[in-house]
Structures are given as structure tokens and as C-alpha cells.
């Protein structure tokens, strides 16, 4: 009886052996039916794989088109904001050719500069104008050092060209003159 229990225990531990024993007892028609079921399942799985692959390919293509579109038209809103500034500059130019009223030209230029500043700030562009501030090599580029006793050393005494940052990242440093103590 121990040998019989060992065989039963071995069969329970080995599922492949158990399956083969069951298949040996099946008729040819039952085997054919099981084979057809297995083929049908395999076909279903293959169909799912093919569909998933096609879906992934379509997703990649759509993503690529959207990325190209974003690169091509990413500045559309920015350009739309600047068109008003452009129009204003053209009007000012034509007015200056016809009319020599300096006050009106100054007023128009001032309004145009405000339009430009508003458009730029709307898109995260900030002007760096460090006049009177301590020199910061991260944001400023010293063009000249001048002796001055009326301001502390390393103070920006003149801004030659303003700097700009975009969303906190420096685009162009401010070109400045920096003070130093008299010798």
C-alpha cells in the first residue's frame, strides 16, 4: 500500500504527469476538441497582441504629430500678443513722418513700450535693471569698474544694457558698470 500512496503522491506533485495521464485516457475526438479549443484561445491571444501593437503604433504616430504641432505653433499666443506692439510701432513711425509733434510721439512710444512690457510679462519674461543694486555675477556682466566714493564697492552704478530672464532662467545678463573703492 505504501507504493501505491507514493505513486498517488508523486502524481499530485507533478501536474504535467497528471495532465499526460488524463490525455492518455481521452479519445481522439476529445483530443481534437481540446486542440481546437487551445487553437481558438491562441488565436484570441494573438489577435489581442496584434491589436495592442497597432494601437501602440497609432499612439506613437499621434504623439509625434502633436509634438510637431506644438513645435510649429507653440509661439502662436506670444506672436498674437506682439502683433499689437508691431501695429503700434508702425502707426508711430507713420505719425512721425507726417507730424513732428514730439509730445505725441513720446506719448505713443511710452504706450507702445508698456504694451510690449505687458506682453512679455504675460509670458514670463522679466527685465533685469540692477541700477543701484549690489553686483550679482549670476545676473550681471561687468563691462567696466569705476572708482566711486559715493556708493559702496561692488554696486551697479550704470546699466549699459538691461538683462532679461524667462520664467526665472537668465536669457541675457545685464551689462553694467560696477563701483570700487578709490585707490
ABEGO torsion letter per residue (X at the ends): XAAAAAAAAAAAABAAAAAAAAAAABBAAAAAAAAAAAAAAAAAAAAAAAAAAAAAAAAAAAAAAAAAAAAAAAAAAAAAAAAAAAAAAAAAAAAAAABABAAAAAAAAAAAAAAAAAAAAAAGBBBBBABGBBBBAAABBBABBBBBAABBBGBBABBABBBBBBGGBBABBBBBBBBBBBX
